[in-house]
Amino acid sequence: MSIPLSPTVQKLKPSATIAAAAKAKALKSTGVNVHEFTLGEPDFVTPEHICNAAKEAMDAGHTHYTPAVGIPELKQAVCDSYQRDHGLTYQPNQVAISNGAKHSIHNVLTALCGPGDEVIIPAPYWVSYSALVELCGATPVIVDTTEESGFCMSADQLRAAITPKSKLLMLNNPCNPTGAAYPVETLEALARVAVEHQLFVMSDEIYEKLIYEGSEFRSFATLGEDVVPLTIIVSGVSKAYAMTGWRIGWTLAPVELTAAMTKLQSQETSNPCSISQYAAIAALNGSQECVEEMCAEFASRRTYVMQRIKALPKVSFAEPGGAFYVFFNVAEHFGRPLPGGQSVENSSDFCSALLEHAHVALVTGDAFGAPGYVRLSFATNMATIEAGLDALEKFLS
């Protein structure tokens, strides 16, 4: 019997990054040694003091329901961290704690946008952005950026994309998949356009603590008092604190919008994991030395990966200023014979052939709105990185 699924779900595609990881895992299960670069997940274990806080929370009996969008202590810890790190003043009633940053993005879009609204998204973009926009009935408006620009959208591009239907700009800084860290002057120019058109900006800052030499991070809400009422910050503990499985994200937004997201989350999921909330407090309030150590290791890996990819034939990329990805162009290899005697015509075919013949797992740029490119995550150990890049070099040569 055929189940009559909803039209919305029928049009929905699965997450490309999760699908790529599943494909690599399936090959691994046959005994093949796969060099895995698909998931944006730190390979570090969650720092000990954070895990201890979770154990203490369990021992103290904090295993029950909490308020729908988080306990007051965690909301205050989020406010304190933005005051400390960025000089931004927020109140707890402007904070909504969610089940990860992806959940926060869904909350923002569902509370703010609907049919007839347009949401502007610079490409390349994280795979779930356009899908989440479509789920709320709004229309994604994709603005292509270039490798030459460092994959940063300009103020002129934003201005040209705005129509009377424009409701929101989704800005990811630093960016997944490109690692682009927007220059401060570019952010300031974008902020002026947003204020001019009273356009809301969802600033996804989940990689804010992973910034490398030569780049600078500025939270979008720091760009002017008139920018703050238009800004919705999305972030969480997943990337900086190696807490992907703990599922804690948040938004910082105007009170009215936060109240709407609170109402929404109370009906959809209720509270995030109570134990994870106490762990997140320890992450934000505790020593940040663990973040510095992990970022230093990522920086070392980034340097090595860039050196190796620069040496590959007929490949180009823009240097990533943040996050833990290198997004590189392999289009010049389309149409030429590759191992196995086959030729490939697009990035998806390239990734399939690379996995099959070289056992290297990357994510296709087709999923990020960037045909011709592939994404490599260096959030894995150096042994895997070295062996994987050796296999990639042999495959291309």
DABELNOR-V889761 format. One record per pair of residues at least 24 apart in sequence whose ideal C-beta (glycine too) atoms are under 7 Angstrom apart, sorted by sequence separation. I is the first residue (numbers start at 1). J is the second residue. If there is no record, write none. Layout:
<<I;J> <I;J>>
This chain:
<<109;133> <114;138> <151;175> <248;272> <347;371> <350;374> <70;95> <113;138> <169;194> <229;254> <232;257> <247;272> <346;371> <347;372> <102;128> <106;132> <110;136> <247;273> <298;324> <347;373> <69;96> <70;97> <105;132> <109;136> <124;151> <151;178> <208;235> <347;374> <69;97> <152;180> <203;231> <205;233> <206;234> <248;276> <360;388> <109;138> <138;167> <151;180> <191;220> <201;230> <203;232> <205;234> <206;235> <210;239> <247;276> <248;277> <150;180> <152;182> <169;199> <171;201> <173;203> <181;211> <200;230> <201;231> <202;232> <203;233> <204;234> <205;235> <206;236> <210;240> <246;276> <122;153> <171;202> <176;207> <187;218> <195;226> <199;230> <203;234> <209;240> <360;391> <154;186> <158;190> <168;200> <169;201> <170;202> <171;203> <172;204> <173;205> <184;216> <191;223> <195;227> <198;230> <200;232> <202;234> <206;238> <207;239> <248;280> <359;391> <360;392> <166;199> <167;200> <171;204> <174;207> <187;220> <191;224> <194;227> <206;239> <246;279> <358;391> <152;186> <155;189> <159;193> <168;202> <170;204> <181;215> <184;218> <358;392> <155;190> <158;193> <162;197> <188;223> <195;230> <174;210> <181;217> <187;223> <191;227> <194;230> <358;394> <155;192> <162;199> <174;211> <358;395> <120;158> <155;193> <357;395> <243;283> <120;161> <129;170> <331;372> <354;395> <241;283> <330;372> <237;280> <329;372> <329;373> <330;374> <118;163> <328;373> <120;166> <126;172> <237;283> <327;373> <328;374> <118;165> <125;172> <117;165> <118;166> <119;167> <327;375> <116;165> <118;167> <119;168> <120;169> <121;170> <171;220> <117;167> <126;176> <241;291> <325;375> <326;376> <119;170> <240;291> <325;376> <242;294> <325;377> <326;378> <124;177> <324;377> <113;167> <124;178> <324;378> <112;167> <113;168> <324;379> <112;168> <339;395> <338;395> <333;396> <305;376> <305;378> <302;378> <301;378> <305;385> <301;382> <304;385> <308;389> <312;393> <209;291> <313;396> <301;385> <312;396> <313;397> <210;295> <209;295> <212;299> <112;200> <210;298> <212;302> <108;202> <105;204> <101;204> <101;206> <217;322> <215;321> <214;321> <215;322> <212;321> <17;127> <211;321> <212;322> <16;127> <211;322> <15;127> <210;322> <15;128> <210;323> <210;324> <207;322> <207;323> <13;131> <12;131> <108;232> <108;234> <8;135> <105;234> <104;234> <88;219> <86;219> <88;221> <101;234> <88;222> <101;235> <87;222> <101;236> <40;176> <86;222> <100;236> <101;238> <100;238> <180;318> <178;318> <180;320> <181;321> <179;320> <180;321> <181;322> <178;320> <179;321> <108;251> <179;322> <107;251> <179;323> <104;249> <112;257> <103;249> <104;250> <111;257> <179;325> <100;247> <104;251> <174;321> <176;323> <178;325> <179;326> <99;247> <100;248> <101;249> <174;322> <175;323> <177;325> <179;327> <100;249> <111;260> <174;323> <176;325> <178;327> <111;261> <177;327> <97;248> <98;249> <98;250> <97;250> <108;261> <111;264> <96;250> <107;261> <110;264> <95;250> <96;251> <95;252> <107;264> <94;252> <107;265> <94;253> <94;254> <94;255> <90;252> <93;255> <96;258> <95;258> <94;258> <93;258> <96;261> <96;262> <98;265> <151;318> <150;318> <96;265> <147;316> <82;252> <99;269> <147;317> <147;318> <78;250> <99;272> <98;272> <97;272> <97;277> <147;329> <50;241> <177;368> <50;243> <69;262> <47;241> <68;262> <46;241> <46;242> <69;265> <42;239> <45;242> <46;243> <68;265> <44;242> <68;266> <177;375> <42;242> <70;271> <68;270> <70;272> <41;244> <68;271> <74;277> <81;284> <124;327> <67;271> <77;281> <65;270> <66;271> <65;271> <71;277> <74;280> <78;284> <70;277> <74;281> <77;284> <66;274> <73;281> <77;285> <64;274> <63;274> <66;277> <62;274> <63;275> <62;275> <62;278> <58;275> <57;275> <54;275> <57;278> <54;278> <53;278> <54;279> <53;279> <142;369> <53;281> <50;279> <53;282> <50;282> <49;282> <50;283> <49;286> <127;367> <124;365> <127;368> <47;290> <125;368> <124;368> <125;369> <124;369> <123;369> <124;370> <123;370> <124;373> <44;294> <42;294> <40;324> <40;325> <38;361> <35;359> <37;361> <38;362> <34;359> <35;360> <36;361> <37;362> <38;363> <33;359> <35;361> <32;359> <34;361> <27;355> <24;355> <23;355> <43;379> <24;361> <40;377> <42;379> <43;380> <39;377> <41;379> <43;381> <37;376> <38;377> <40;379> <37;377> <20;361> <20;363> <37;380> <36;380> <17;363> <16;363> <16;364> <36;384> <35;384> <16;367> <37;388> <35;387> <35;388> <35;391>>
